[in-house]
Amino acid sequence: MNSGFMNPLSKMNVKQQLILLLLIMFSPIFILYAYGNLKAEQILKHHVTNAYVELNKQNFTLINRDIDTVNKVTSTVIQNPLVQQLDVHVSDSVYERVKKYEKIEKILNGYSQAADGREPIYYSLYVYDPDDAYFFAPNYPQVKKSGVYFVSNKDKPEWFDEAIAKKGKGYLRIIKGMNSQDNEKMSTLAYVRAINNISKGETIGVLVVTKMDAKIGESLQTVDLPDGNIYFTDWDNRILASTEPETGTLLQLQEVNQNIVKPEGVVDVITSEYIYVMNYNHALEQKLIYRVPVKALLQQQNEMKQVIQLISIVYAAVVLLVMAYFWKSLMMPLQRLAFFVRKYVPGHSVPVTPRRGRNDEVSVLITSTYDMARRLNDLVQNQYQMEIREKEAQLQILYQQINPHLLYNTLESIYWKSSLEGNVESAEMIKELSKLMKISLSRGRELITLEEELEHAKAYIKLQQMRYDYSFKVVWDISGDTLQQLIPKITLQPLIENAIIHGVKNMEDDGVILIRAWREQGNMLIRIEDNGYKMTDYAAIDRLLNDELHDPSTGYGIRNIHQRIRLHFGPLYGLKYTRREEGGTSVTITLPADQI
């Protein structure tokens, strides 16, 4: 029982089915390959990111410890009695001021020493001296890296008032314009903290610890990231220290900031290019950022992927080559054979059988198909010749049936007229008879023009009217564009004869025969109508015309005409009898109008 299911493969040719099979074979491999790589990357990124999170926490703790150490040293410097006694407004002698200056500078230089051969950080005290009480001391900026500097309104640094405004709170800041011993401008990360007089509450100056970027950089260098960078920034992403020489520049983190709404603690963000691990210190408004390129992280995995890809490509190429060989060996010959079978029309010439130089099943199939087509051509040709001979024989039989009948009736008419009338009338009848014989013979032609056939019909009507003294009327309505159309000869005469005998024979002057011819929708229509009063069995006439088995005793006149038209022009054409609305019978002949 058919369940209504339709196999979609039934609408595909063999080529499409093979391509579909290839896709089905390869698709799971590539899908699993892509899925495996994706999951491997995700797992690797996840584990590496977790490791970097823990490392970032430790690294940030180490940096905060360094900053806390510096902060403790600055607290010690601030609490030193010599620093607390420094006052530019006290009327000390120049000697006493020099002594204070030298002692404080010695203290700052002592803290600026470094161990283990590393570059030290430098402690400098900047004192506001608007009256130039310490004129003998160097003013800012000078060539030394540490010591005591006295500044006035005209050379006061931009960060001096900023530090005082923080009221003793230390903070990290990028300071530009410091001088080095080679007298070149430099930019450094400094820890800045204002110093206030403990007893009076007045500001003494600003303590600046420079080279903090080198100090923090040492802590950053303890972490090794594969082609990655570490950035220690402020809250505005300005780089305070880095594993790259980028101090003072802004770190672009637009893509990261879009993924973080409220940063707190350690967060990680994985983008298409980088893995970011960021530790936020809200108290100090500082951030430690790891930025690792995903490409570098996945480099080893990519190398393995490339090897797998290369193997897959080589495998696919080998499969395609094998398929191409079998395609050329099997499918292309079968496609050509299918093309030949679809285009082949029985009776048309068959090309030479393709030779493949092989004896496999495909070669046998191709050879057998071409040989079968040739045999079919022979059968078609023989059948065609037999049909032509059969049609010619049928036409000859039909014409042999009609001609003696016509000749007999005509000669009989001449006989009776010659007996009853004079020679003039007989001569006239003989003249019309000659016309009939001329059209009937038609020099062996089976098809004649409608104009010739009408001439034959008119001659017949004259003979009949002369023979029987018929007084019926004949109305001719022939369109001029139909005169040259072809029609089987002796078609109208038997139909007119029926109209006379079975229609208007006994109606005297009341009898009318109407003969019309016109073109309509690619056909030529000829209609013969009479106004006879006799009842006609049209169903019997239809059986006589169209039944394959018929009784010869019922007559063969109109069936002869119907069969000849169909033999010449096909089953769409022939005779059709109908009743006239005004009374009488109408017979319509349908012929093709485009056969000349």
C-alpha positions in Angstrom: 0.0 0.0 0.0 1.4 3.4 -0.9 1.8 5.5 2.2 2.3 8.7 0.3 6.0 8.9 1.1 8.1 10.1 -1.8 11.8 9.4 -1.8 13.7 12.7 -2.5 16.4 10.8 -4.3 14.0 9.9 -7.0 14.2 13.5 -8.3 18.0 13.5 -8.4 20.2 12.2 -11.2 23.1 9.9 -10.5 25.6 12.8 -10.6 23.7 14.7 -7.9 23.3 11.5 -5.8 27.1 10.9 -5.9 27.8 14.5 -4.9 25.3 14.1 -2.0 27.0 10.8 -1.0 30.4 12.6 -1.0 29.0 15.4 1.2 27.4 12.9 3.6 30.8 11.0 3.9 32.9 14.1 4.5 30.5 16.4 6.4 30.7 14.4 9.8 34.5 14.4 9.6 34.7 18.2 9.1 31.9 18.9 11.6 33.6 16.8 14.3 37.0 18.3 13.4 35.6 21.9 13.8 33.7 21.0 17.0 36.8 19.3 18.5 39.0 22.3 17.7 36.4 24.7 19.2 36.1 22.7 22.4 39.8 22.3 22.7 40.3 26.0 22.3 37.7 26.8 24.9 39.1 24.3 27.4 42.6 25.6 26.8 41.5 29.2 27.2 39.6 28.4 30.4 42.4 26.5 32.1 45.1 29.0 31.1 42.9 31.9 32.1 42.3 30.4 35.6 46.1 29.9 36.0 46.6 33.6 35.0 44.0 34.7 37.5 45.9 33.1 40.3 49.2 34.4 39.0 47.8 37.9 38.7 46.6 37.8 42.3 50.1 36.9 43.5 51.7 39.4 41.2 49.4 42.2 42.4 50.2 41.3 46.0 53.9 41.6 45.3 53.5 45.0 43.7 51.4 46.2 46.6 54.0 45.0 49.0 56.6 47.0 47.1 54.4 50.1 47.2 53.7 49.5 50.9 57.4 49.3 51.6 58.0 52.6 49.9 55.0 54.1 51.9 56.6 52.9 55.1 59.9 54.5 54.2 58.2 57.8 53.4 56.5 57.6 56.8 59.9 57.2 58.4 61.3 60.2 56.5 58.3 62.3 57.4 58.7 61.5 61.1 62.4 62.3 61.1 63.1 65.3 63.5 65.3 67.0 61.0 62.6 67.0 58.4 60.0 68.1 61.0 62.3 71.0 62.0 62.7 72.3 58.4 61.0 75.7 58.2 61.8 78.3 55.6 60.3 81.0 57.7 62.5 80.5 60.8 65.3 83.1 61.1 68.1 80.7 61.3 71.6 81.7 60.2 72.8 80.6 56.8 75.2 78.2 58.5 72.4 76.5 60.4 70.3 76.3 57.3 73.2 74.7 55.4 73.7 72.2 58.2 69.9 71.2 58.1 70.0 70.9 54.3 73.1 68.6 54.3 71.7 66.3 57.0 68.3 65.9 55.3 70.0 65.3 51.9 72.2 62.7 53.5 69.2 60.9 54.9 67.4 60.9 51.5 70.6 59.7 49.8 70.8 56.9 52.3 67.3 55.7 51.5 68.1 55.9 47.7 70.8 53.2 47.9 69.9 49.8 46.3 71.2 46.3 47.0 72.1 43.4 44.7 73.2 45.8 42.0 69.7 46.7 41.0 68.8 50.3 40.0 67.6 52.2 43.1 64.6 54.3 43.6 65.2 57.9 44.5 63.8 59.9 47.4 63.5 63.6 46.8 62.0 66.3 49.1 60.6 69.4 47.4 60.1 72.4 49.7 58.2 75.5 48.9 60.6 78.5 49.5 59.0 81.6 48.1 61.5 83.9 49.9 64.5 82.0 48.6 65.8 81.4 52.2 67.7 78.4 51.0 69.3 80.2 48.1 72.4 78.1 48.4 70.5 74.9 47.7 69.6 73.7 44.2 66.3 74.8 42.8 64.0 72.4 40.9 64.9 71.0 38.5 68.5 70.1 39.0 70.8 67.4 37.8 70.7 65.2 40.9 68.4 62.2 41.2 67.7 62.5 44.9 68.0 65.1 47.6 66.3 68.3 48.7 65.0 70.9 46.3 63.5 74.2 47.0 60.9 75.7 44.7 59.2 79.0 44.3 56.1 80.1 42.5 57.8 80.4 39.2 59.3 76.9 39.2 56.8 75.0 41.3 55.9 71.7 39.6 52.3 71.1 38.5 51.9 68.1 40.8 53.1 70.1 43.9 49.7 71.6 44.9 48.0 68.3 43.8 50.0 66.4 46.4 49.3 69.0 49.1 45.6 68.8 48.4 45.7 65.0 49.2 46.7 66.0 52.8 49.5 63.4 53.3 47.9 60.6 51.3 50.5 58.9 49.1 49.7 58.0 45.5 51.4 57.0 42.3 51.8 59.5 39.4 53.6 59.9 36.2 56.0 62.8 36.5 57.5 64.4 33.4 60.3 67.0 33.2 62.7 65.4 35.7 66.4 65.8 34.8 68.9 63.0 34.7 72.7 63.2 34.9 73.1 63.2 31.2 70.8 66.3 31.2 68.0 64.7 29.1 64.3 65.0 29.9 62.8 61.9 31.4 59.4 60.6 32.4 59.1 58.4 35.5 56.6 56.8 37.8 56.8 58.4 41.2 55.2 57.9 44.6 54.1 61.3 45.8 53.2 62.2 49.3 52.9 65.6 51.1 54.9 66.2 54.4 53.1 68.2 57.1 54.6 69.6 60.3 53.2 67.3 63.1 53.0 70.0 65.7 52.0 73.0 63.7 49.9 71.2 61.0 51.6 73.2 58.3 52.9 71.8 55.0 56.7 71.3 54.9 56.9 70.0 51.3 56.3 67.1 49.0 58.2 63.8 49.2 58.7 62.2 45.8 60.0 58.7 45.2 61.0 58.3 41.5 61.9 55.3 39.5 59.0 53.4 40.8 58.3 52.0 37.3 61.7 50.2 37.5 60.8 48.9 41.0 57.4 47.7 39.9 58.8 46.5 36.6 61.1 44.1 38.5 58.0 42.5 40.0 56.3 42.3 36.5 59.4 40.6 35.0 59.0 37.7 37.4 55.9 36.6 35.3 56.5 35.1 31.9 53.6 35.3 29.5 53.8 33.8 26.0 54.2 36.9 23.8 51.9 38.7 26.3 52.3 42.0 28.1 51.6 43.1 31.7 50.3 46.6 32.5 50.1 48.3 35.8 47.7 51.2 35.3 45.7 53.8 37.2 41.9 53.9 37.1 41.9 55.8 33.8 44.0 53.1 32.1 47.1 55.2 32.0 50.1 52.9 32.1 52.2 53.4 35.3 54.5 50.4 34.6 54.7 47.8 32.0 56.9 45.0 30.6 57.1 47.2 27.5 58.4 50.8 27.3 54.9 52.3 27.3 54.9 54.2 30.6 52.6 57.2 30.5 50.5 56.1 27.5 46.8 55.1 27.6 45.9 51.4 27.3 43.0 50.9 24.9 40.4 48.6 26.5 37.1 49.6 24.8 36.3 46.0 23.9 37.1 44.8 27.4 35.1 47.6 29.1 32.0 46.7 27.1 32.0 43.3 28.8 32.6 44.6 32.4 29.9 46.6 34.1 31.2 46.9 37.6 34.8 45.6 37.9 35.6 44.2 41.3 38.5 42.0 42.2 40.0 39.8 39.5 38.0 39.4 36.3 38.9 37.8 32.9 37.7 38.6 29.5 38.4 36.5 26.4 38.1 38.4 23.1 38.8 37.2 19.5 42.4 38.4 19.8 43.4 38.6 23.4 42.8 37.1 26.8 42.6 39.8 29.5 43.1 39.1 33.2 42.5 42.3 35.3 42.9 42.8 39.0 41.1 45.9 40.3 42.3 47.6 43.5 39.5 50.1 44.4 41.3 51.5 47.5 44.3 52.6 45.5 42.4 53.0 42.2 45.0 50.8 40.4 44.8 47.9 38.0 47.1 45.0 37.1 46.3 43.8 33.6 47.6 40.7 31.8 47.1 40.7 28.0 47.9 37.5 26.3 47.4 37.1 22.5 45.1 34.1 21.8 47.2 33.4 18.7 50.4 32.9 20.8 48.5 30.9 23.3 47.1 28.6 20.7 50.3 28.4 18.6 51.1 24.9 19.5 47.6 23.8 19.1 47.5 25.6 15.7 50.5 23.7 14.6 48.8 20.4 15.4 45.7 21.7 13.7 47.7 22.5 10.6 49.1 19.0 10.5 45.6 17.5 10.8 44.3 19.9 8.2 47.1 18.9 5.8 46.3 15.2 6.3 42.6 15.9 5.8 43.3 17.9 2.6 45.6 15.2 1.2 43.0 12.6 2.1 40.2 14.6 0.4 42.4 15.2 -2.6 43.1 11.5 -3.0 39.4 10.7 -2.6 38.5 13.3 -5.2 41.1 11.9 -7.6 39.7 8.4 -7.2 36.2 9.7 -7.7 37.3 11.7 -10.7 38.8 8.5 -12.2 35.6 6.5 -11.6 33.5 9.4 -12.8 35.4 9.6 -16.1 35.5 5.8 -16.4 31.8 5.1 -15.5 29.6 8.1 -15.1 30.7 10.1 -18.1 29.9 7.2 -20.5 26.6 6.6 -18.8 25.8 10.3 -19.0 26.5 10.3 -22.7 24.4 7.2 -23.1 21.5 8.8 -21.1 21.8 11.9 -23.3 21.6 9.8 -26.4 18.6 7.8 -25.1 16.7 11.1 -24.2 17.4 12.7 -27.6 17.0 9.6 -29.7 13.9 9.6 -31.9 13.1 6.3 -33.7 13.8 6.6 -37.3 16.6 9.1 -37.0 20.1 8.3 -37.8 22.2 6.6 -35.0 25.8 7.9 -34.5 28.8 5.6 -34.4 29.0 3.5 -31.2 31.5 5.0 -28.8 34.5 2.7 -28.2 36.0 2.5 -24.8 38.6 -0.2 -25.2 37.2 -2.2 -22.4 34.8 -5.1 -22.0 33.1 -4.3 -18.7 29.4 -4.1 -18.1 29.2 -0.4 -19.1 30.8 -1.1 -22.5 28.3 -3.9 -23.1 25.4 -1.7 -22.1 26.5 1.1 -24.4 27.1 -1.2 -27.4 23.8 -3.0 -26.9 21.8 0.2 -26.6 23.3 1.6 -29.9 22.7 -1.7 -31.7 19.1 -1.8 -30.3 18.5 1.7 -31.6 19.7 0.6 -35.1 17.4 -2.4 -35.1 14.5 -0.2 -34.0 15.3 2.1 -36.9 15.1 -0.8 -39.3 11.7 -1.8 -37.8 10.4 1.7 -37.9 11.5 2.1 -41.5 9.8 -1.2 -42.5 6.7 -0.3 -40.6 6.6 3.1 -42.3 7.0 1.6 -45.8 4.2 -0.9 -45.0 1.9 1.9 -43.8 2.5 3.9 -46.9 1.7 1.0 -49.1 -1.4 0.2 -47.1 -2.6 3.8 -47.4 -2.0 3.8 -51.1 -3.8 0.5 -51.5 -6.8 1.8 -49.5 -6.9 5.0 -51.5 -6.8 3.0 -54.8 -9.6 0.8 -53.6 -11.7 3.7 -52.5 -11.2 5.5 -55.8 -11.9 2.3 -57.7 -15.2 2.0 -55.8 -16.3 5.6 -56.5 -15.3 6.0 -60.1 -17.3 3.1 -61.7 -20.4 4.2 -59.7 -20.1 7.7 -61.0 -19.4 6.6 -64.5 -22.4 4.2 -64.5 -24.9 6.9 -63.3 -23.6 9.4 -65.8 -23.8 7.1 -68.8 -27.2 6.1 -67.8 -28.3 9.7 -67.8 -26.9 10.2 -71.2 -28.7 7.1 -72.4 -32.1 8.2 -71.2 -31.6 11.8 -72.4 -30.5 10.6 -75.8 -33.6 8.5 -76.1 -36.1 11.1 -75.1 -34.6 14.4 -76.5 -32.7 15.7 -79.4 -29.0 15.7 -80.1 -28.4 19.2 -78.6 -29.3 18.1 -75.1 -27.3 15.0 -75.4 -24.3 17.0 -76.5 -24.6 19.3 -73.5 -24.7 16.3 -71.2 -21.7 14.8 -72.9 -19.9 18.1 -72.4 -20.6 18.0 -68.6 -19.6 14.4 -68.5 -16.2 15.3 -70.0 -15.7 17.8 -67.2 -16.5 15.1 -64.6 -14.1 12.7 -66.2 -11.4 15.4 -66.4 -11.6 16.3 -62.7 -11.9 12.6 -61.7 -8.7 11.7 -63.4 -6.8 14.9 -62.4 -3.6 13.5 -64.0 -3.2 11.0 -61.2 -3.3 13.6 -58.4 -5.1 12.7 -55.2 -5.4 16.2 -53.8 -6.8 19.1 -56.0 -7.6 22.7 -55.2 -11.1 23.6 -53.9 -11.6 25.7 -57.1 -11.2 22.5 -59.3 -13.4 20.5 -56.9 -16.1 23.2 -57.2 -16.0 23.0 -61.0 -16.5 19.2 -60.7 -19.5 19.8 -58.3 -21.1 22.3 -60.6 -20.8 20.0 -63.6 -22.5 17.2 -61.6 -25.3 19.5 -60.5 -26.0 20.6 -64.2 -26.1 16.9 -65.3 -28.6 16.1 -62.5 -30.8 19.1 -63.3 -30.7 18.2 -67.0 -31.5 14.6 -66.3 -34.4 15.0 -64.0 -35.6 18.5 -64.7 -34.9 19.4 -61.2 -35.9 23.0 -60.4 -34.2 23.3 -56.9 -31.9 26.2 -56.2 -28.2 26.1 -55.5 -26.6 28.9 -53.5 -22.9 29.3 -53.6 -21.0 31.2 -50.8 -17.3 30.5 -51.3 -14.7 32.7 -49.6 -12.0 33.8 -52.0 -9.1 32.8 -49.6 -10.2 29.1 -49.8 -10.1 28.5 -53.5 -6.5 27.4 -53.5 -6.8 25.1 -50.5 -6.3 21.4 -51.2 -9.0 18.9 -50.9 -9.3 15.2 -51.8 -10.9 14.9 -55.3 -14.5 13.8 -55.6 -15.4 14.9 -52.1 -18.3 17.3 -52.7 -20.1 15.4 -55.5 -21.3 12.4 -53.3 -22.4 14.8 -50.5 -24.4 17.0 -53.1 -25.9 13.8 -54.5 -27.2 12.9 -51.0 -28.6 16.4 -50.5 -30.5 16.0 -53.8 -31.7 12.5 -53.4 -32.5 12.6 -49.7 -33.3 16.3 -49.4 -34.7 18.4 -52.2 -35.5 15.8 -54.9 -39.3 16.2 -54.7 -39.5 19.8 -53.5 -39.6 21.5 -56.9 -38.9 25.2 -56.6 -39.0 25.1 -52.8 -35.8 23.0 -52.6 -32.6 24.9 -51.8 -29.0 23.6 -51.5 -26.5 26.0 -49.8 -22.8 25.4 -50.4 -20.4 27.5 -48.3 -16.6 27.5 -47.7 -14.6 29.7 -45.3 -11.5 29.7 -43.1 -11.8 29.6 -39.3 -9.1 29.1 -36.6 -6.6 27.5 -38.9 -9.1 25.2 -40.6 -11.0 25.3 -43.8 -14.7 24.5 -43.3 -17.0 23.5 -46.2 -20.7 23.1 -45.4 -23.5 21.6 -47.7 -27.0 22.3 -46.4 -30.4 21.4 -47.7 -33.9 22.3 -46.5 -35.3 18.8 -47.0 -38.2 17.6 -44.8 -37.3 13.9 -44.4 -36.3 12.6 -41.0 -32.7 11.6 -40.8 -31.0 9.2 -38.2 -27.9 11.1 -37.4 -26.7 8.6 -34.8 -26.7 5.9 -37.5 -24.7 8.2 -39.8 -22.2 8.9 -37.0 -21.7 5.1 -36.5 -21.3 4.6 -40.2 -18.6 7.3 -40.3 -16.6 6.3 -37.2 -17.1 2.6 -36.3 -14.2 0.4 -37.3 -16.5 -2.5 -38.1 -19.3 -1.5 -40.4 -21.9 -3.2 -42.5 -21.1 -2.8 -46.3 -24.8 -3.1 -47.1 -25.5 0.3 -45.5 -23.4 2.1 -48.1 -19.9 3.4 -48.5 -20.2 6.8 -50.1 -19.9 9.2 -47.2 -17.7 6.7 -45.2 -15.4 6.6 -48.2 -15.0 10.4 -48.2 -14.5 10.5 -44.4 -11.8 7.8 -44.5 -10.0 9.5 -47.4 -9.8 12.8 -45.5 -8.4 11.1 -42.4 -5.9 9.2 -44.4 -4.6 12.4 -46.0 -4.8 14.8 -43.0 -5.3 12.8 -39.8 -8.0 11.9 -37.3 -8.8 15.5 -36.4 -10.5 16.1 -39.7 -13.4 14.6 -41.7 -17.3 14.8 -41.9 -19.9 15.8 -39.4 -23.7 15.6 -39.9 -26.1 17.8 -38.0 -29.7 18.9 -38.2 -30.4 22.5 -39.4 -32.4 24.8 -37.2 -34.6 25.8 -40.1 -35.1 22.2 -41.1 -33.1 19.9 -43.3 -29.6 18.4 -43.0 -26.2 20.0 -42.7 -22.8 18.3 -43.4 -19.6 20.0 -42.5 -16.2 19.1 -44.0 -13.2 20.1 -41.8 -9.8 20.3 -43.5 -6.5 21.9 -42.4 -6.1 25.4 -43.9 -2.4 25.5 -43.9 -1.5 22.5 -46.1 -0.3 24.5 -49.2 
